[in-house]
Amino acid sequence: MSKLLKVFMSISLLFVLAFTTFAQQNTNTPKVAKRQKNQQERIADGVKDGELTKKEAAKLEAREAKIQQDKKEAKADGKVTKKEKAKLDREQDRASRKIYKQKHDAQTNDKR
């Protein structure tokens, strides 16, 4: 194999690796995933502590499922844009406020 061919193949491999890494970074949403996990734990704790009724928990879980679906749709084309990330962030902000509000309202689950 000629030296020129080896150099060309090495450069081609580097481009492929760089593109693959770039594509993975654009579909990676670690902040969203971390917040989803945190919010799921907050809901579970609210149910366990009796701060959330079953109905409240079900509505909060539905909101979390919607965020998960939106995340899946954002990743579907292989790239999560800044606009899509901002939308997911806004949805999670709203969900977080709703979790707080429901955990601190007067309704309780009488299974304490």
C-alpha positions, 0 to 999 in steps of 0.5 A: 500500500502506498504511503499516499493511500495510507495518509488518505485513509487516515485522513478519511478515518479522522473525518468519519470519527469527527463527524460521528462524534459531532453527531452524537454530541448534537443528540446528547441531552444529558441536562434533560435526562438529569432533570427528568430523573430528578423530577421523577424522584420528586414525584415519587417522594411526594407520593411516598410522603403523602404530599401528592394524591394519586390524581396529582401524581398521574397528571405530573407523570403524564407531563413527564411522559410528554417531555420524554416524547418531545425529547424523542422527537427532537432526537429523531432527525439525529440533531437536537437544535438549540431551539429544541433544547430551549423548548425542552428546558421550558417544559421542564421548568413548567413541570418543576414548578407544577411539582412544587405547587402540587406538593405544597398545596392543601391536598394530601394523600391520607395514606401517611 
